[in-house]
């Protein structure tokens, strides 16, 4: 179950932390997690 959630979060963009800024990456993680929640 947990592995599926991590796999899904990565598929929705969680692996794409491309900024050097913590604030930008934090907001990207929030958006990716929201997208993963909407997808389930």
DAMOFEN-V935321 format. One record per pair of residues at least 24 apart in sequence whose C-alpha atoms are under 7 Angstrom apart, sorted by the first residue. I is the first residue (numbers start at 1). J is the second residue. Records with the same first field share a line. If there is no record, write none. Layout:
I: J / J
//
This chain:
8: 36
9: 33 / 36
12: 36
//
